[in-house]
């Protein structure tokens, strides 16, 4: 088995850090490194110039557009790559996750990068906020079948019972996310799953339940080099088989909705 390449999201100066890290700059701005080495010993780690994040995992934040100065909630935020993206883009970020240990790690990563966010340890499906948000990113718990190239054991560890349990959780989180969103606000729903039930079916059900919401189709210009990932209805579906000459990517489903 060929080891998957290492993807890094630069805080800024992608070309400079590509040179320092002997990495390729992918069309979306991610740095892809094929060489080995300990992550903590790579140039830029100590000062938080970049963080580890698969290229597909960077796309949900990208689809929020210009979020500088906007109030954004990142639900189910840990391990925190998307939180760091949001902060680096200038958003006022509230990151929510149920795991205190993982949130502590997220806080350490933010500090290392010189970024800040409000960190809340809570069950996002029950959490309430004093003020509504301009945008909400929900990268929901899922079976993770889109990460098979990095975690091949998932094929043996997950079954239909897991999908059924997780879809209930995803629905609860989506309903809560809508409650936290300002009128006119944007909701990004994402899962690193290849299962239809965890992706399009959840969004279809939400749109059927709440007629205030509508889908905002993703345009090719928003995904440089990945137009093939845009589905006929305007969502995004990446597969591990995409960009084979570059080493592939994780499988993600992403939908953009507006209230």
Buried (B, 14 or more C-beta within 10 A) or exposed (E): EEEBBBBBBBBEEBEEBBEBBEBBBBEBEBBBBBEEEEEEEBEBBEEBBBBBBBBBBBBBBBBBEEBEEBBBBBBBBBBBBBBBBBBBBEBBBBBBBBBEEBBEBBBEBBEBBEBEBEBBBBBBBEBEBEEBBBBBBBBBBBBBBBBBBBBEEBEEEBEEEBBEEBBEBBBBBBEBBBEBBBEEBBBBBBBBBBBEBBBBBBBBBBBEEBEEBEBBEBEEEBBEBBEEBBBEEEBBBBBBEBBEEBBBBBBBBBBBBBB
